[in-house]
Amino acid sequence: MRQLPTTATSLVLGGFALSAVLAGCSAAPESAGLEGPYTDGTYTETASYQSPNGTETIDVTVSLESDVITDVEVVGHGESADSKLHQGFFIDGIAAVVVGQDIDEISVSKVSGSSLTSGGFNKAIEAIKADAS
Amino acid sequence: MRFEAIGTAWEIESDRPIESSTQSAIHHRIEEFDRAYSRFREDSLVSRIATTPGTAEFPPDAAELFELYRRLYDATGGAVSPLVGRSLETLGYDRAYSLRPTGPAMPAPSWDDSFAWDGSSLTTIRPVTVDVGAAGKGYLVDIIGRMLVAAGHEGFVIDASGDILRHGPDSIRVGLEHPWDATKAIGVANLGSGAICASAPNRRTWGEGLHHIIDATTGLPTSRVIATWAIADSALQADGLATALFFTEPHALRREFDFSYVRMFADQTVEFSPLLDGEMFV
């Protein structure tokens, strides 16, 4: 068994530097180059991290099916209001809101999005806009 | 090479200059594809099938396209289907680009009721309108990739306007375009040798809730998912899966296909596979 890649782990869990190790894996953590396949199942581990309030613990349960995280559950044991707030960021799971970055500023060679339209379609759209105005 | 074909803009780059014989072979092959599959020309095979039942002989590599479609059709419960042409036309996405719905949403007919595919020819007993927009471009990109390899090119990128096939060492960074703002990206995927394909309704929307990504079982455009990306070994798979991700949960598709993905929802949240090689701007 291997740990989740650091990037995915930190993205999933809100940017905190946890090293959540899937249950059953006794090997030392590997670098963030992931190789699947993972055995389907549910894995729980308790992780500790340092916060300004001291050591905090959370229980992380991850469900994997065909190498996709299908569920993440985090139970925080924070005591202070700050801890509860930060642990709340974990508990919302893997659906995270994206914030667009300017393409000019992120150094990419290519952009992948819906295909540009051409000719006939563009003319038709212009005609519709003209009708509507 | 930069050119327009099958309704969009293409860019092909290689480590070595692309010979003019290879360039003309590519243009020729694209024309052959268009002549078979374009709903937008009267002389195409699919236009003929749409009016005249019978047996139509497709180009030899159609087998791979129809086989992938059958797998997607089964994996998505019929939501992705090559028989979705009539549904698109009903919404207005017809040969003349009238872009006006002509009636209530029309579900696509079922595969087994519509045609028999024997590996090289299609037999229909009633007119059916085939549309291969869900995976056809990816298929064509792969074909061109094979042509470049056969001509000795080892490092190249084929970009069919956001559907990208790369061959070569290392990797490139590919920005994932925000479906609501083309000046922005929601993340970056690293692409080594393989394909990334994107799908989103934004550029082909012609009215409130009227766009080209439709569920073949209902004939209705989707609304919950607003953009998808799939990364796979072939552009055919990546293209088809990017479409399928609008309708079917990733873990269900992962039982059948090997790929990574990103999906964005109307509330601007994003979901992505843990095996994704890249970063998301969350």
Interface residues (C-beta under 8 A of the other chain):
Chain A: L4 P5 T7 A8 L11 V12 L34 G36 E65 S66 D67 V68 I69 T70 I94 A95 A96 V97 V98 V99 G100 Q101 D102 I103 D104 I106 S107 V108 S109 K110 V111 S112 G113 S114 S115 L116 T117 S118 G119 G120 F121 K123 A124 I125 I128
Chain B: E4 G7 T8 A9 F40 Y97 S98 L99 K137 V157 D159 A160 S161 G162 D163 I164 I172 R173 V174 G175 L176 E177 H178 P179 D181 A182 T183 K184 A185 I186 G187 V188 A189 L191 I196 C197 A198 S199 A200 P201 N202 R203 R204 W206 G207 A227 W229 P250 H251 R254 R255 M264 F265 D267 Q268 T269 V270 E271 S273 P274 L275 L276 E279 M280 F281 V282
